[in-house]
Amino acid sequence: DGWRLCAPAEAGPARDLFVEPPEGWWVSAAPAPTEAGHDCFRLTLRQAPKDAAPPVPLRLTMTGGAGPVETTVEAPALR
């Protein structure tokens, strides 16, 4: 189970995504097929604390493109 994250494509080095979940959570990120004009990543929930469920706050750092971008998002519940 997981999520898909896409950002507008930018000229420059290839993009990479780093995910910092809260303690007890493990979320991996991998490049996903791009959409027209967007760089996309697949975020996969690998581990969650017992009795915990999304939404979960994730700190994201995207590198490459015009430069690094950092933000915090709330990943919604999985379907």
All heavy atoms as TSV, in Angstrom:
chain	resi	resn	atom	element	x	y	z
A	1	ASP	N	N	0.841	-1.179	0.000
A	1	ASP	CA	C	0.000	0.000	0.000
A	1	ASP	C	C	0.882	1.236	0.000
A	1	ASP	O	O	1.951	1.231	0.573
A	1	ASP	CB	C	-0.904	0.005	1.235
A	1	ASP	CG	C	-1.999	-1.042	1.143
A	1	ASP	OD1	O	-2.393	-1.396	0.019
A	1	ASP	OD2	O	-2.450	-1.503	2.195
A	2	GLY	N	N	0.375	2.301	-0.592
A	2	GLY	CA	C	1.164	3.515	-0.632
A	2	GLY	C	C	0.469	4.643	-1.343
A	2	GLY	O	O	-0.744	4.639	-1.543
A	3	TRP	N	N	1.280	5.622	-1.725
A	3	TRP	CA	C	0.795	6.844	-2.337
A	3	TRP	C	C	1.643	7.171	-3.553
A	3	TRP	O	O	2.739	6.665	-3.727
A	3	TRP	CB	C	0.896	8.006	-1.344
A	3	TRP	CG	C	0.269	7.721	-0.022
A	3	TRP	CD1	C	-1.029	7.953	0.337
A	3	TRP	CD2	C	0.885	7.162	1.137
A	3	TRP	NE1	N	-1.255	7.573	1.634
A	3	TRP	CE2	C	-0.088	7.081	2.159
A	3	TRP	CE3	C	2.172	6.717	1.431
A	3	TRP	CZ2	C	0.183	6.587	3.420
A	3	TRP	CZ3	C	2.445	6.214	2.690
A	3	TRP	CH2	C	1.458	6.158	3.674
A	4	ARG	N	N	1.146	8.079	-4.378
A	4	ARG	CA	C	1.869	8.575	-5.551
A	4	ARG	C	C	2.029	10.074	-5.373
A	4	ARG	O	O	1.067	10.777	-5.048
A	4	ARG	CB	C	1.080	8.255	-6.824
A	4	ARG	CG	C	1.773	8.655	-8.093
A	4	ARG	CD	C	0.920	8.181	-9.287
A	4	ARG	NE	N	1.415	8.672	-10.531
A	4	ARG	CZ	C	2.366	8.102	-11.255
A	4	ARG	NH1	N	2.912	6.988	-10.822
A	4	ARG	NH2	N	2.753	8.621	-12.391
A	5	LEU	N	N	3.236	10.574	-5.596
A	5	LEU	CA	C	3.528	11.999	-5.484
A	5	LEU	C	C	4.133	12.473	-6.789
A	5	LEU	O	O	5.099	11.875	-7.275
A	5	LEU	CB	C	4.515	12.249	-4.337
A	5	LEU	CG	C	4.988	13.680	-4.211
A	5	LEU	CD1	C	3.904	14.524	-3.539
A	5	LEU	CD2	C	6.287	13.763	-3.440
A	6	CYS	N	N	3.567	13.529	-7.364
A	6	CYS	CA	C	4.096	14.107	-8.602
A	6	CYS	C	C	4.331	15.595	-8.395
A	6	CYS	O	O	3.552	16.264	-7.715
A	6	CYS	CB	C	3.119	13.908	-9.761
A	6	CYS	SG	S	2.864	12.176	-10.211
A	7	ALA	N	N	5.424	16.101	-8.979
A	7	ALA	CA	C	5.768	17.518	-8.913
A	7	ALA	C	C	6.059	17.993	-10.337
A	7	ALA	O	O	6.504	17.200	-11.176
A	7	ALA	CB	C	6.983	17.722	-8.025
A	8	PRO	N	N	5.821	19.277	-10.617
A	8	PRO	CA	C	6.132	19.780	-11.956
A	8	PRO	C	C	7.596	19.519	-12.313
A	8	PRO	O	O	8.495	19.713	-11.484
A	8	PRO	CB	C	5.859	21.287	-11.841
A	8	PRO	CG	C	4.868	21.403	-10.730
A	8	PRO	CD	C	5.253	20.314	-9.757
A	9	ALA	N	N	7.817	19.052	-13.528
A	9	ALA	CA	C	9.177	18.772	-14.007
A	9	ALA	C	C	9.958	20.078	-14.097
A	9	ALA	O	O	9.392	21.139	-14.365
A	9	ALA	CB	C	9.124	18.085	-15.358
A	10	GLU	N	N	11.266	19.993	-13.830
A	10	GLU	CA	C	12.160	21.133	-13.922
A	10	GLU	C	C	13.433	20.704	-14.633
A	10	GLU	O	O	13.847	19.548	-14.519
A	10	GLU	CB	C	12.537	21.658	-12.531
A	10	GLU	CG	C	11.390	22.235	-11.753
A	10	GLU	CD	C	11.818	22.726	-10.382
A	10	GLU	OE1	O	12.948	22.429	-9.934
A	10	GLU	OE2	O	11.005	23.415	-9.755
A	11	ALA	N	N	14.046	21.650	-15.351
A	11	ALA	CA	C	15.342	21.389	-15.972
A	11	ALA	C	C	16.376	21.237	-14.866
A	11	ALA	O	O	16.226	21.800	-13.780
A	11	ALA	CB	C	15.714	22.542	-16.896
A	12	GLY	N	N	17.405	20.463	-15.135
A	12	GLY	CA	C	18.474	20.273	-14.159
A	12	GLY	C	C	18.702	18.802	-13.898
A	12	GLY	O	O	18.211	17.937	-14.634
A	13	PRO	N	N	19.431	18.490	-12.830
A	13	PRO	CA	C	19.732	17.085	-12.515
A	13	PRO	C	C	18.461	16.280	-12.260
A	13	PRO	O	O	17.418	16.834	-11.898
A	13	PRO	CB	C	20.566	17.174	-11.237
A	13	PRO	CG	C	21.032	18.587	-11.144
A	13	PRO	CD	C	20.026	19.416	-11.877
A	14	ALA	N	N	18.587	14.980	-12.431
A	14	ALA	CA	C	17.451	14.082	-12.157
A	14	ALA	C	C	17.008	14.246	-10.711
A	14	ALA	O	O	17.812	14.491	-9.813
A	14	ALA	CB	C	17.861	12.639	-12.416
A	15	ARG	N	N	15.721	14.096	-10.485
A	15	ARG	CA	C	15.168	14.278	-9.145
A	15	ARG	C	C	15.236	12.991	-8.331
A	15	ARG	O	O	15.194	11.892	-8.867
A	15	ARG	CB	C	13.721	14.727	-9.245
A	15	ARG	CG	C	13.619	16.175	-9.638
A	15	ARG	CD	C	12.229	16.637	-9.440
A	15	ARG	NE	N	12.204	18.055	-9.153
A	15	ARG	CZ	C	11.164	18.801	-9.404
A	15	ARG	NH1	N	10.072	18.279	-9.925
A	15	ARG	NH2	N	11.182	20.085	-9.114
A	16	ASP	N	N	15.311	13.180	-7.024
A	16	ASP	CA	C	15.236	12.084	-6.067
A	16	ASP	C	C	14.375	12.564	-4.912
A	16	ASP	O	O	14.247	13.775	-4.692
A	16	ASP	CB	C	16.626	11.690	-5.577
A	16	ASP	CG	C	16.680	10.268	-5.027
A	16	ASP	OD1	O	15.618	9.593	-4.976
A	16	ASP	OD2	O	17.776	9.831	-4.640
A	17	LEU	N	N	13.753	11.644	-4.195
A	17	LEU	CA	C	12.870	12.001	-3.095
A	17	LEU	C	C	13.292	11.245	-1.843
A	17	LEU	O	O	13.479	10.032	-1.868
A	17	LEU	CB	C	11.413	11.653	-3.440
A	17	LEU	CG	C	10.376	12.015	-2.387
A	17	LEU	CD1	C	10.255	13.536	-2.256
A	17	LEU	CD2	C	9.022	11.412	-2.741
A	18	PHE	N	N	13.431	11.990	-0.748
A	18	PHE	CA	C	13.766	11.418	0.549
A	18	PHE	C	C	12.584	11.643	1.486
A	18	PHE	O	O	12.025	12.737	1.536
A	18	PHE	CB	C	15.029	12.074	1.113
A	18	PHE	CG	C	16.220	11.877	0.214
A	18	PHE	CD1	C	16.527	12.814	-0.758
A	18	PHE	CD2	C	17.005	10.747	0.324
A	18	PHE	CE1	C	17.616	12.629	-1.606
A	18	PHE	CE2	C	18.090	10.551	-0.516
A	18	PHE	CZ	C	18.396	11.493	-1.488
A	19	VAL	N	N	12.189	10.599	2.211
A	19	VAL	CA	C	11.010	10.644	3.077
A	19	VAL	C	C	11.440	10.430	4.527
A	19	VAL	O	O	12.161	9.481	4.828
A	19	VAL	CB	C	9.994	9.544	2.684
A	19	VAL	CG1	C	8.781	9.589	3.579
A	19	VAL	CG2	C	9.611	9.674	1.223
A	20	GLU	N	N	10.982	11.326	5.405
A	20	GLU	CA	C	11.233	11.183	6.846
A	20	GLU	C	C	9.883	11.034	7.545
A	20	GLU	O	O	9.183	12.013	7.765
A	20	GLU	CB	C	11.955	12.413	7.384
A	20	GLU	CG	C	13.330	12.625	6.779
A	20	GLU	CD	C	13.947	13.923	7.240
A	20	GLU	OE1	O	14.153	14.082	8.465
A	20	GLU	OE2	O	14.195	14.775	6.382
A	21	PRO	N	N	9.508	9.793	7.884
A	21	PRO	CA	C	8.251	9.569	8.596
A	21	PRO	C	C	8.467	9.714	10.108
A	21	PRO	O	O	9.607	9.749	10.575
A	21	PRO	CB	C	7.899	8.136	8.232
A	21	PRO	CG	C	9.224	7.481	8.031
A	21	PRO	CD	C	10.135	8.542	7.469
A	22	PRO	N	N	7.390	9.755	10.879
A	22	PRO	CA	C	7.533	9.775	12.330
A	22	PRO	C	C	8.164	8.466	12.829
A	22	PRO	O	O	8.175	7.458	12.122
A	22	PRO	CB	C	6.095	9.896	12.837
A	22	PRO	CG	C	5.272	10.269	11.666
A	22	PRO	CD	C	5.997	9.827	10.449
A	23	GLU	N	N	8.626	8.490	14.063
A	23	GLU	CA	C	9.234	7.303	14.667
A	23	GLU	C	C	8.249	6.133	14.630
A	23	GLU	O	O	7.056	6.293	14.882
A	23	GLU	CB	C	9.622	7.592	16.116
A	23	GLU	CG	C	10.421	6.476	16.740
A	23	GLU	CD	C	10.958	6.851	18.111
A	23	GLU	OE1	O	11.213	8.036	18.360
A	23	GLU	OE2	O	11.117	5.921	18.918
A	24	GLY	N	N	8.759	4.965	14.281
A	24	GLY	CA	C	7.935	3.762	14.223
A	24	GLY	C	C	7.341	3.488	12.851
A	24	GLY	O	O	6.801	2.422	12.609
A	25	TRP	N	N	7.406	4.456	11.963
A	25	TRP	CA	C	6.905	4.298	10.599
A	25	TRP	C	C	8.084	4.096	9.662
A	25	TRP	O	O	9.171	4.610	9.886
A	25	TRP	CB	C	6.156	5.548	10.149
A	25	TRP	CG	C	4.887	5.800	10.888
A	25	TRP	CD1	C	4.771	6.378	12.118
A	25	TRP	CD2	C	3.569	5.507	10.459
A	25	TRP	NE1	N	3.453	6.462	12.484
A	25	TRP	CE2	C	2.689	5.925	11.464
A	25	TRP	CE3	C	3.039	4.923	9.318
A	25	TRP	CZ2	C	1.314	5.786	11.372
A	25	TRP	CZ3	C	1.670	4.792	9.217
A	25	TRP	CH2	C	0.832	5.213	10.229
A	26	TRP	N	N	7.861	3.350	8.573
A	26	TRP	CA	C	8.868	3.190	7.530
A	26	TRP	C	C	8.147	3.361	6.202
A	26	TRP	O	O	7.225	2.598	5.879
A	26	TRP	CB	C	9.539	1.835	7.637
A	26	TRP	CG	C	10.524	1.543	6.532
A	26	TRP	CD1	C	11.245	2.450	5.802
A	26	TRP	CD2	C	10.900	0.267	6.034
A	26	TRP	NE1	N	12.047	1.821	4.895
A	26	TRP	CE2	C	11.848	0.464	5.018
A	26	TRP	CE3	C	10.526	-1.027	6.349
A	26	TRP	CZ2	C	12.430	-0.570	4.314
A	26	TRP	CZ3	C	11.108	-2.063	5.645
A	26	TRP	CH2	C	12.052	-1.849	4.645
A	27	VAL	N	N	8.576	4.360	5.448
A	27	VAL	CA	C	8.006	4.647	4.134
A	27	VAL	C	C	9.164	4.747	3.151
A	27	VAL	O	O	10.108	5.514	3.369
A	27	VAL	CB	C	7.193	5.970	4.144
A	27	VAL	CG1	C	6.675	6.286	2.753
A	27	VAL	CG2	C	6.057	5.894	5.147
A	28	SER	N	N	9.114	3.986	2.069
A	28	SER	CA	C	10.160	4.050	1.046
A	28	SER	C	C	9.648	4.855	-0.142
A	28	SER	O	O	8.436	4.990	-0.349
A	28	SER	CB	C	10.577	2.647	0.610
A	28	SER	OG	O	9.501	1.977	-0.008
A	29	ALA	N	N	10.587	5.383	-0.929
A	29	ALA	CA	C	10.239	6.159	-2.124
A	29	ALA	C	C	11.040	5.636	-3.302
A	29	ALA	O	O	12.225	5.319	-3.171
A	29	ALA	CB	C	10.532	7.632	-1.906
A	30	ALA	N	N	10.382	5.543	-4.455
A	30	ALA	CA	C	11.039	5.088	-5.678
A	30	ALA	C	C	10.460	5.857	-6.856
A	30	ALA	O	O	9.274	6.225	-6.838
A	30	ALA	CB	C	10.819	3.595	-5.879
A	31	PRO	N	N	11.273	6.115	-7.886
A	31	PRO	CA	C	10.741	6.781	-9.067
A	31	PRO	C	C	9.573	5.987	-9.644
A	31	PRO	O	O	9.560	4.753	-9.597
A	31	PRO	CB	C	11.919	6.799	-10.039
A	31	PRO	CG	C	13.132	6.685	-9.165
A	31	PRO	CD	C	12.704	5.819	-8.009
A	32	ALA	N	N	8.590	6.711	-10.149
A	32	ALA	CA	C	7.420	6.097	-10.785
A	32	ALA	C	C	7.311	6.652	-12.192
A	32	ALA	O	O	7.918	7.688	-12.503
A	32	ALA	CB	C	6.160	6.419	-9.978
A	33	PRO	N	N	6.553	5.991	-13.064
A	33	PRO	CA	C	6.379	6.539	-14.403
A	33	PRO	C	C	5.898	7.994	-14.331
A	33	PRO	O	O	5.036	8.334	-13.526
A	33	PRO	CB	C	5.307	5.636	-15.027
A	33	PRO	CG	C	5.437	4.346	-14.277
A	33	PRO	CD	C	5.816	4.743	-12.875
A	34	THR	N	N	6.523	8.836	-15.154
A	34	THR	CA	C	6.171	10.245	-15.147
A	34	THR	C	C	4.854	10.482	-15.869
A	34	THR	O	O	4.407	9.672	-16.687
A	34	THR	CB	C	7.263	11.092	-15.821
A	34	THR	OG1	O	7.396	10.662	-17.170
A	34	THR	CG2	C	8.592	10.942	-15.107
A	35	GLU	N	N	4.237	11.597	-15.542
A	35	GLU	CA	C	3.065	12.076	-16.260
A	35	GLU	C	C	3.528	13.290	-17.047
A	35	GLU	O	O	4.547	13.897	-16.700
A	35	GLU	CB	C	1.965	12.455	-15.275
A	35	GLU	CG	C	1.438	11.280	-14.489
A	35	GLU	CD	C	0.364	11.680	-13.481
A	35	GLU	OE1	O	-0.039	12.855	-13.449
A	35	GLU	OE2	O	-0.047	10.815	-12.713
A	36	ALA	N	N	2.803	13.690	-18.070
A	36	ALA	CA	C	3.194	14.810	-18.912
A	36	ALA	C	C	3.578	16.020	-18.058
A	36	ALA	O	O	2.760	16.538	-17.312
A	36	ALA	CB	C	2.062	15.172	-19.857
A	37	GLY	N	N	4.859	16.408	-18.136
A	37	GLY	CA	C	5.318	17.593	-17.437
A	37	GLY	C	C	5.508	17.433	-15.946
A	37	GLY	O	O	5.635	18.425	-15.232
A	38	HIS	N	N	5.526	16.192	-15.437
A	38	HIS	CA	C	5.667	15.953	-14.004
A	38	HIS	C	C	6.681	14.843	-13.731
A	38	HIS	O	O	6.796	13.897	-14.499
A	38	HIS	CB	C	4.326	15.552	-13.385
A	38	HIS	CG	C	3.356	16.660	-13.331
A	38	HIS	ND1	N	2.553	17.005	-14.394
A	38	HIS	CD2	C	3.055	17.528	-12.337
A	38	HIS	CE1	C	1.792	18.031	-14.054
A	38	HIS	NE2	N	2.087	18.370	-12.816
A	39	ASP	N	N	7.403	14.982	-12.630
A	39	ASP	CA	C	8.256	13.924	-12.106
A	39	ASP	C	C	7.474	13.242	-10.991
A	39	ASP	O	O	6.940	13.918	-10.110
A	39	ASP	CB	C	9.560	14.511	-11.539
A	39	ASP	CG	C	10.406	15.171	-12.609
A	39	ASP	OD1	O	10.513	14.607	-13.715
A	39	ASP	OD2	O	10.965	16.244	-12.327
A	40	CYS	N	N	7.399	11.921	-11.020
A	40	CYS	CA	C	6.541	11.201	-10.071
A	40	CYS	C	C	7.333	10.162	-9.266
A	40	CYS	O	O	8.324	9.615	-9.748
A	40	CYS	CB	C	5.409	10.499	-10.813
A	40	CYS	SG	S	4.320	11.649	-11.692
A	41	PHE	N	N	6.832	9.910	-8.058
A	41	PHE	CA	C	7.425	8.931	-7.147
A	41	PHE	C	C	6.325	8.105	-6.520
A	41	PHE	O	O	5.218	8.580	-6.304
A	41	PHE	CB	C	8.226	9.635	-6.037
A	41	PHE	CG	C	9.424	10.345	-6.554
A	41	PHE	CD1	C	9.329	11.651	-6.992
A	41	PHE	CD2	C	10.647	9.710	-6.622
A	41	PHE	CE1	C	10.428	12.323	-7.496
A	41	PHE	CE2	C	11.760	10.369	-7.122
A	41	PHE	CZ	C	11.645	11.675	-7.559
A	42	ARG	N	N	6.654	6.863	-6.215
A	42	ARG	CA	C	5.756	5.958	-5.502
A	42	ARG	C	C	6.254	5.851	-4.077
A	42	ARG	O	O	7.410	5.484	-3.838
A	42	ARG	CB	C	5.765	4.590	-6.180
A	42	ARG	CG	C	4.996	3.527	-5.458
A	42	ARG	CD	C	3.556	3.593	-5.824
A	42	ARG	NE	N	2.849	2.506	-5.134
A	42	ARG	CZ	C	1.621	2.593	-4.762
A	42	ARG	NH1	N	0.933	3.677	-5.021
A	42	ARG	NH2	N	1.033	1.603	-4.154
A	43	LEU	N	N	5.422	6.191	-3.113
A	43	LEU	CA	C	5.740	6.060	-1.695
A	43	LEU	C	C	5.030	4.819	-1.182
A	43	LEU	O	O	3.818	4.674	-1.370
A	43	LEU	CB	C	5.284	7.284	-0.913
A	43	LEU	CG	C	6.155	8.534	-1.059
A	43	LEU	CD1	C	5.997	9.159	-2.429
A	43	LEU	CD2	C	5.798	9.520	0.014
A	44	THR	N	N	5.781	3.913	-0.582
A	44	THR	CA	C	5.227	2.649	-0.125
A	44	THR	C	C	5.329	2.553	1.391
A	44	THR	O	O	6.413	2.751	1.953
A	44	THR	CB	C	5.978	1.467	-0.775
A	44	THR	OG1	O	5.903	1.602	-2.196
A	44	THR	CG2	C	5.361	0.141	-0.358
A	45	LEU	N	N	4.207	2.255	2.026
A	45	LEU	CA	C	4.181	2.062	3.474
A	45	LEU	C	C	4.737	0.673	3.769
A	45	LEU	O	O	4.153	-0.334	3.387
A	45	LEU	CB	C	2.754	2.192	4.004
A	45	LEU	CG	C	2.571	1.946	5.500
A	45	LEU	CD1	C	3.385	2.938	6.308
A	45	LEU	CD2	C	1.102	2.024	5.871
A	46	ARG	N	N	5.883	0.629	4.440
A	46	ARG	CA	C	6.545	-0.633	4.760
A	46	ARG	C	C	6.253	-1.092	6.184
A	46	ARG	O	O	6.235	-2.273	6.462
A	46	ARG	CB	C	8.054	-0.501	4.589
A	46	ARG	CG	C	8.496	-0.067	3.213
A	46	ARG	CD	C	8.320	-1.166	2.232
A	46	ARG	NE	N	8.829	-0.749	0.925
A	46	ARG	CZ	C	8.752	-1.491	-0.132
A	46	ARG	NH1	N	8.200	-2.691	-0.072
A	46	ARG	NH2	N	9.214	-1.057	-1.273
A	47	GLN	N	N	6.084	-0.118	7.092
A	47	GLN	CA	C	5.839	-0.469	8.497
A	47	GLN	C	C	5.143	0.694	9.181
A	47	GLN	O	O	5.429	1.851	8.899
A	47	GLN	CB	C	7.174	-0.735	9.189
A	47	GLN	CG	C	7.064	-1.072	10.650
A	47	GLN	CD	C	8.425	-1.368	11.239
A	47	GLN	OE1	O	9.261	-2.019	10.638
A	47	GLN	NE2	N	8.664	-0.862	12.429
A	48	ALA	N	N	4.207	0.355	10.083
A	48	ALA	CA	C	3.517	1.341	10.906
A	48	ALA	C	C	3.470	0.812	12.333
A	48	ALA	O	O	3.452	-0.399	12.548
A	48	ALA	CB	C	2.105	1.580	10.392
A	49	PRO	N	N	3.448	1.705	13.310
A	49	PRO	CA	C	3.330	1.235	14.689
A	49	PRO	C	C	2.034	0.441	14.877
A	49	PRO	O	O	1.038	0.687	14.191
A	49	PRO	CB	C	3.288	2.527	15.502
A	49	PRO	CG	C	3.924	3.550	14.631
A	49	PRO	CD	C	3.571	3.151	13.231
A	50	LYS	N	N	2.073	-0.489	15.807
A	50	LYS	CA	C	0.890	-1.298	16.088
A	50	LYS	C	C	-0.293	-0.383	16.403
A	50	LYS	O	O	-0.152	0.583	17.143
A	50	LYS	CB	C	1.175	-2.227	17.274
A	50	LYS	CG	C	0.042	-3.181	17.567
A	50	LYS	CD	C	0.387	-4.103	18.707
A	50	LYS	CE	C	-0.806	-5.002	18.986
A	50	LYS	NZ	N	-0.545	-5.903	20.084
A	51	ASP	N	N	-1.454	-0.707	15.852
A	51	ASP	CA	C	-2.699	0.039	16.047
A	51	ASP	C	C	-2.658	1.456	15.488
A	51	ASP	O	O	-3.505	2.274	15.839
A	51	ASP	CB	C	-3.100	0.075	17.526
A	51	ASP	CG	C	-3.330	-1.320	18.089
A	51	ASP	OD1	O	-3.817	-2.186	17.314
A	51	ASP	OD2	O	-3.012	-1.548	19.257
A	52	ALA	N	N	-1.671	1.784	14.649
A	52	ALA	CA	C	-1.607	3.104	14.014
A	52	ALA	C	C	-2.056	2.985	12.563
A	52	ALA	O	O	-1.917	1.931	11.950
A	52	ALA	CB	C	-0.196	3.660	14.073
A	53	ALA	N	N	-2.611	4.040	12.052
A	53	ALA	CA	C	-3.058	4.062	10.661
A	53	ALA	C	C	-2.924	5.483	10.124
A	53	ALA	O	O	-2.976	6.440	10.893
A	53	ALA	CB	C	-4.503	3.596	10.562
A	54	PRO	N	N	-2.730	5.616	8.801
A	54	PRO	CA	C	-2.702	6.953	8.225
A	54	PRO	C	C	-4.025	7.662	8.489
A	54	PRO	O	O	-5.026	6.990	8.705
A	54	PRO	CB	C	-2.516	6.680	6.730
A	54	PRO	CG	C	-1.874	5.325	6.679
A	54	PRO	CD	C	-2.459	4.576	7.845
A	55	PRO	N	N	-4.072	8.977	8.481
A	55	PRO	CA	C	-3.040	9.847	7.918
A	55	PRO	C	C	-1.797	9.920	8.795
A	55	PRO	O	O	-1.868	9.745	10.001
A	55	PRO	CB	C	-3.729	11.211	7.830
A	55	PRO	CG	C	-4.784	11.172	8.879
A	55	PRO	CD	C	-5.222	9.734	8.993
A	56	VAL	N	N	-0.667	10.191	8.112
A	56	VAL	CA	C	0.623	10.282	8.788
A	56	VAL	C	C	1.394	11.474	8.210
A	56	VAL	O	O	1.436	11.658	7.001
A	56	VAL	CB	C	1.421	8.966	8.642
A	56	VAL	CG1	C	1.648	8.609	7.197
A	56	VAL	CG2	C	2.743	9.048	9.371
A	57	PRO	N	N	1.986	12.315	9.068
A	57	PRO	CA	C	2.792	13.420	8.552
A	57	PRO	C	C	4.128	12.905	8.031
A	57	PRO	O	O	4.778	12.075	8.671
A	57	PRO	CB	C	2.983	14.333	9.765
A	57	PRO	CG	C	2.846	13.426	10.940
A	57	PRO	CD	C	1.896	12.331	10.527
A	58	LEU	N	N	4.518	13.372	6.857
A	58	LEU	CA	C	5.785	12.980	6.247
A	58	LEU	C	C	6.579	14.226	5.890
A	58	LEU	O	O	6.030	15.161	5.297
A	58	LEU	CB	C	5.542	12.171	4.964
A	58	LEU	CG	C	4.738	10.887	5.086
A	58	LEU	CD1	C	4.477	10.306	3.700
A	58	LEU	CD2	C	5.454	9.888	5.979
A	59	ARG	N	N	7.843	14.245	6.248
A	59	ARG	CA	C	8.734	15.327	5.823
A	59	ARG	C	C	9.390	14.857	4.535
A	59	ARG	O	O	10.012	13.786	4.495
A	59	ARG	CB	C	9.783	15.607	6.881
A	59	ARG	CG	C	10.762	16.676	6.461
A	59	ARG	CD	C	10.905	17.707	7.556
A	59	ARG	NE	N	11.841	18.731	7.168
A	59	ARG	CZ	C	11.463	19.905	6.691
A	59	ARG	NH1	N	10.191	20.196	6.564
A	59	ARG	NH2	N	12.358	20.804	6.361
A	60	LEU	N	N	9.249	15.634	3.471
A	60	LEU	CA	C	9.754	15.263	2.153
A	60	LEU	C	C	10.843	16.230	1.718
A	60	LEU	O	O	10.697	17.448	1.877
A	60	LEU	CB	C	8.628	15.296	1.119
A	60	LEU	CG	C	7.385	14.467	1.430
A	60	LEU	CD1	C	6.335	14.686	0.345
A	60	LEU	CD2	C	7.731	13.001	1.570
A	61	THR	N	N	11.910	15.682	1.150
A	61	THR	CA	C	12.961	16.492	0.531
A	61	THR	C	C	13.141	15.970	-0.884
A	61	THR	O	O	13.485	14.802	-1.085
A	61	THR	CB	C	14.294	16.381	1.302
A	61	THR	OG1	O	14.071	16.775	2.654
A	61	THR	CG2	C	15.349	17.267	0.664
A	62	MET	N	N	12.875	16.840	-1.863
A	62	MET	CA	C	13.062	16.486	-3.273
A	62	MET	C	C	14.298	17.215	-3.775
A	62	MET	O	O	14.407	18.431	-3.625
A	62	MET	CB	C	11.844	16.876	-4.104
A	62	MET	CG	C	11.931	16.420	-5.545
A	62	MET	SD	S	10.438	16.782	-6.499
A	62	MET	CE	C	9.310	15.606	-5.772
A	63	THR	N	N	15.246	16.456	-4.316
A	63	THR	CA	C	16.476	17.037	-4.843
A	63	THR	C	C	16.426	17.030	-6.365
A	63	THR	O	O	15.524	16.454	-6.966
A	63	THR	CB	C	17.705	16.259	-4.349
A	63	THR	OG1	O	17.612	14.906	-4.823
A	63	THR	CG2	C	17.788	16.267	-2.833
A	64	GLY	N	N	17.419	17.649	-6.977
A	64	GLY	CA	C	17.492	17.718	-8.430
A	64	GLY	C	C	16.679	18.885	-8.955
A	64	GLY	O	O	16.294	19.781	-8.206
A	65	GLY	N	N	16.426	18.870	-10.258
A	65	GLY	CA	C	15.675	19.965	-10.861
A	65	GLY	C	C	16.397	21.282	-10.650
A	65	GLY	O	O	17.615	21.368	-10.744
A	66	ALA	N	N	15.656	22.333	-10.297
A	66	ALA	CA	C	16.233	23.659	-10.076
A	66	ALA	C	C	16.862	23.791	-8.699
A	66	ALA	O	O	17.447	24.818	-8.383
A	66	ALA	CB	C	15.160	24.724	-10.266
A	67	GLY	N	N	16.728	22.773	-7.854
A	67	GLY	CA	C	17.312	22.812	-6.513
A	67	GLY	C	C	16.421	22.081	-5.534
A	67	GLY	O	O	15.274	21.755	-5.840
A	68	PRO	N	N	16.922	21.811	-4.331
A	68	PRO	CA	C	16.143	21.033	-3.370
A	68	PRO	C	C	14.922	21.794	-2.858
A	68	PRO	O	O	14.932	23.012	-2.744
A	68	PRO	CB	C	17.130	20.761	-2.234
A	68	PRO	CG	C	18.174	21.816	-2.361
A	68	PRO	CD	C	18.237	22.182	-3.798
A	69	VAL	N	N	13.888	21.013	-2.542
A	69	VAL	CA	C	12.653	21.545	-1.984
A	69	VAL	C	C	12.289	20.662	-0.797
A	69	VAL	O	O	12.318	19.438	-0.905
A	69	VAL	CB	C	11.502	21.511	-3.019
A	69	VAL	CG1	C	10.210	21.994	-2.408
A	69	VAL	CG2	C	11.864	22.328	-4.247
A	70	GLU	N	N	11.955	21.286	0.330
A	70	GLU	CA	C	11.534	20.549	1.518
A	70	GLU	C	C	10.133	20.981	1.910
A	70	GLU	O	O	9.793	22.164	1.817
A	70	GLU	CB	C	12.487	20.797	2.683
A	70	GLU	CG	C	13.875	20.271	2.462
A	70	GLU	CD	C	14.779	20.490	3.656
A	70	GLU	OE1	O	14.305	20.964	4.701
A	70	GLU	OE2	O	15.975	20.181	3.539
A	71	THR	N	N	9.332	20.029	2.350
A	71	THR	CA	C	7.975	20.327	2.812
A	71	THR	C	C	7.496	19.208	3.717
A	71	THR	O	O	8.096	18.137	3.763
A	71	THR	CB	C	7.010	20.519	1.614
A	71	THR	OG1	O	5.782	21.059	2.087
A	71	THR	CG2	C	6.758	19.200	0.894
A	72	THR	N	N	6.426	19.468	4.431
A	72	THR	CA	C	5.764	18.441	5.228
A	72	THR	C	C	4.364	18.272	4.682
A	72	THR	O	O	3.667	19.265	4.423
A	72	THR	CB	C	5.721	18.844	6.716
A	72	THR	OG1	O	7.062	19.011	7.175
A	72	THR	CG2	C	5.044	17.769	7.545
A	73	VAL	N	N	3.959	17.023	4.480
A	73	VAL	CA	C	2.612	16.717	3.985
A	73	VAL	C	C	1.968	15.696	4.913
A	73	VAL	O	O	2.651	15.013	5.665
A	73	VAL	CB	C	2.633	16.156	2.539
A	73	VAL	CG1	C	3.234	17.166	1.578
A	73	VAL	CG2	C	3.374	14.839	2.473
A	74	GLU	N	N	0.670	15.594	4.846
A	74	GLU	CA	C	-0.049	14.568	5.587
A	74	GLU	C	C	-0.527	13.536	4.570
A	74	GLU	O	O	-1.390	13.829	3.738
A	74	GLU	CB	C	-1.220	15.151	6.362
A	74	GLU	CG	C	-1.840	14.130	7.274
A	74	GLU	CD	C	-2.826	14.755	8.249
A	74	GLU	OE1	O	-2.380	15.338	9.243
A	74	GLU	OE2	O	-4.036	14.643	7.976
A	75	ALA	N	N	0.047	12.342	4.648
A	75	ALA	CA	C	-0.346	11.271	3.739
A	75	ALA	C	C	-1.698	10.722	4.192
A	75	ALA	O	O	-1.850	10.362	5.346
A	75	ALA	CB	C	0.707	10.171	3.717
A	76	PRO	N	N	-2.669	10.684	3.298
A	76	PRO	CA	C	-4.022	10.263	3.681
A	76	PRO	C	C	-4.111	8.776	3.972
A	76	PRO	O	O	-3.196	8.002	3.689
A	76	PRO	CB	C	-4.855	10.639	2.464
A	76	PRO	CG	C	-3.897	10.565	1.309
A	76	PRO	CD	C	-2.573	11.001	1.882
A	77	ALA	N	N	-5.254	8.382	4.496
A	77	ALA	CA	C	-5.529	6.968	4.749
A	77	ALA	C	C	-5.471	6.210	3.434
A	77	ALA	O	O	-5.807	6.729	2.373
A	77	ALA	CB	C	-6.898	6.815	5.410
A	78	LEU	N	N	-5.017	4.970	3.517
A	78	LEU	CA	C	-4.953	4.117	2.334
A	78	LEU	C	C	-6.320	3.506	2.064
A	78	LEU	O	O	-7.067	3.232	2.980
A	78	LEU	CB	C	-3.906	3.014	2.558
A	78	LEU	CG	C	-2.496	3.535	2.814
A	78	LEU	CD1	C	-1.610	2.414	3.303
A	78	LEU	CD2	C	-1.928	4.169	1.570
A	79	ARG	N	N	-6.599	3.293	0.799
A	79	ARG	CA	C	-7.889	2.707	0.411
A	79	ARG	C	C	-7.799	1.227	0.303
A	79	ARG	O	O	-6.882	0.633	0.003
A	79	ARG	CB	C	-8.355	3.281	-0.919
A	79	ARG	CG	C	-8.612	4.751	-0.831
A	79	ARG	CD	C	-9.045	5.245	-2.159
A	79	ARG	NE	N	-9.118	6.701	-2.092
A	79	ARG	CZ	C	-9.608	7.434	-3.015
A	79	ARG	NH1	N	-10.065	6.905	-4.109
A	79	ARG	NH2	N	-9.642	8.727	-2.896
